Amino acid sequence: MIVTTTENVAGFKVRQCLGQCFGVVVRSRGLGGNMMAGLRSIVGGEIKEYTSMLEEARRHAVDRMVANATIMGANAIVMMRFDSSEMGQTMSEIVAYGTAVMLEPA
């Protein structure tokens, strides 16, 4: 499956637009991770516990978005974006979304 942040894919044209597709993940860092992140925030710098959690959550959100597009019959996703928000003080929501399309060679 081609996934791109652009509207067009070089060498292809959109044969059919199938609509929006998305993948959602909500993650919470465990108590130990929150404590380590809290200690790291005192001295400053990257908080690796949260960085790795968000990287993994983005990968899962993209995987779910691709699965959603596959069910719709798409062979590509164009205009892919990420959105994120905080739920409470301990959870992060990551959404990957885009437009599911059928591409064909130009």
N, C-alpha and C positions, 0 to 999 in steps of 0.2 A: 504494500500500500504506500503510495506517495503521500507524504505529509509535508506541506509547505506553508510558510507564512505569507507567501505572495498570492496574488489573484490569478496569475497565469503560470503555466509550466512550459518551459521552452521545448518546442518540438511536439506539443500536444494542444488540442483544443477541447473545450468543454462540450461534450455531446449532450449531457443532461445534468441539471442541478437537482439534487435529491433533497436538499434542505439542511437544516442545522443538525450537527451531531456534537456530542459532548461526553466527557468523562469526569466524574466527581470523586474526590477522595477527601476524607476528613481524618486527620491524624492528631494524636495526643502523645506528647513525650512523657515517658514514665517518671516517677518521682526521683529516681537516681539521676536521670538525664536533666531534669529541671534543677536539681541541686548543683550539678556540675556546671550547668549553664549560668546559674546564679553566681557561682564563685568566679567563673571566667568574666562575667560582666563587670565585676569589681575592678579587675586589672585592665580591662579593655581588650580589643582585638576580636578576631573571628571567633564565633561560638560554634565550634565544629559539630556539636551534638545537634543543633538546629539545622545547620547547613546540610548535613547528611540526611536528616529526616525530610527536609523539603525537596532535596534532589530525588529521593526515592518516591516521595508522594507525586512529584511531577511525572516521573516515569510511569507510575501506575495510572495516573490520570490520562496520559497519552494512550496507554494500552487499552484503557476502557473506552476512550473516544474512538480508537481504531476498531474495536469490537462493535461499537454502536454503528459506525459507518459501514462495516462489513454486513451487518444485519440488514441495513438499508439498501444493499446492493452496490455500494460505491467501490471504485477502485482508487480513489484519491480523496484527500481532504485539502482544501485550499483555505487561505486566510486564517490559519490556525493561530490561536492566541491562548495565553494563560491569564487567569484571574485568581486572586487569593483574598482570603479574609480571615479574621480571627473570630472564633466562637468562644465566648467566655475568655478566660485568661490562660487556658491550657490547651486549646484545640485550634488547629489551622485547617481551613478548607482550601483545597486547590481544585480549580476547574480548568480543564483543557477543552477548548471549543473551536469549531470551524464549520465550513460548509462542505458537506458530502457531495461529491460529483462523480460523474462517469467521464473519464478522459478517453480520447482516441488520438492516434498519431495524426499530426497536421498534414 
